[in-house]
Amino acid sequence: MRVYRVVQFGLGPIGQEIARLAATRRSYALVGAIDIDPAKVGKDVGEVIGLPEPLGIPVRSDAEAVLAETKPDCVLHTTGSSFRQVFPQLELIVRNQANIVSTCEELAFPAAQHPDLAAQLDALARQYGVTVLGTGVNPGFVMDTLPLVFSAVAQQVTAVRVERIQNASTRRQPLQAKIGSGKTVEEFQALVKAGTVRHVGLRESVALLAAGLGWQLDGYDETIEPVLADHRIQTAYFTVEPGQVCGVDQIGRGYVDGKERITLHLKMYLDADPAYDRILLEGPMPLELVIPGGLQGDRATTAIALNAVPRVVAHAPGLVTMVDLPIITAQS
């Protein structure tokens, strides 16, 4: 059995969970940990991620030194949502000849918003002989890859409609903050305008779906509205009073030949009930798939990121998306 040497780059909530998962799986050896948080730097990563025993691996802020010393097969990158902002980190990893699996949402299909930068990263990855993938549960799976896999049993698909209702009360603090928990409607609207309250990735999912189905998009639009609490909500991180914002109602629409062929509807809010994921493939014989309760976003993201490592390491060099890889499966 091959053991993949991995470095965790970014130790926020998702990075910590991926590192914990890697530390408990036989197929992986966690060999390094990178973060710039002074409260974490210098500590044993086992302590930072909540393991009962130290791992003998200190958290370090010097990414280049960690990569040069550990020479990992793959870097698990979990530092930000913006492709442009994390590009220097990705470039550094590639130049150190390590493959990358990143949870950066815009990296799921970076050509959707940053075609020139995506081409630059692809050329760099090919030059250094490594593979770069952006994935996660959303974008990366439930609203794009899963509908594409499901479409294999459709004789014809004329439209894709995905509805994802997520109970954000079970999610991490940064996500609860990102959906505007506890804000007034006016504060929510101001934050939406500033780009700080929203789910990142609907545009990338629409582009990934279109690419996988061989459709040429000629338009895209997106709307974001607040979900208001109708009762007092208490989570581990926020108290939300009735009338305050408890989440987002966001829709991404992709147009082909002037028609709305892709509709992705995401409602992510505190105490959402019922929660579910629903995929409808329209056509002569419509197909519907429903996941009661929906996929738990944090658990699913950490799983797919780690499970993707063998496929990424084995793939030809370059910047890839989920439609380029063989089916990812759970690893031991």
Summary of the structure (lengths in Angstrom):
residues: 332
radius of gyration: 19.8
end to end distance: 9.9
largest distance: 59.8
contacts: 1163
relative contact order: 0.16
helix: 36%
strand: 27%
